[in-house]
């Protein structure tokens, strides 16, 4: 199961992602990001990953895709931080810039 919550503020739109990031929910995350990007009105889009228990290869691929698209990530938990840090390094090597924290 994957839960995606939307939190809006004046400067930021956050998608809070919780649960298992694997097929078919990977497509849900991609779709939620596309919808969230549609109406940002100058705000930044941040994906906050918390209480993530599983990330499949498809999940890693979509995280990498979103990072390459300029979306920032905030992570909670050792597992999620580790996966996103590894993907950030991969993105940095490929583009020469840092994408995420």
Secondary structure by P-SEA (a helix, b strand, c coil): cbbbbbbbcccbbbbbbbccccccaaaaaaaaaaaaacccccbbbbbbbcccccccaaaaaaaaaaaaabbbbbbccaaaaaaaaaaaaaaaaaccccccc
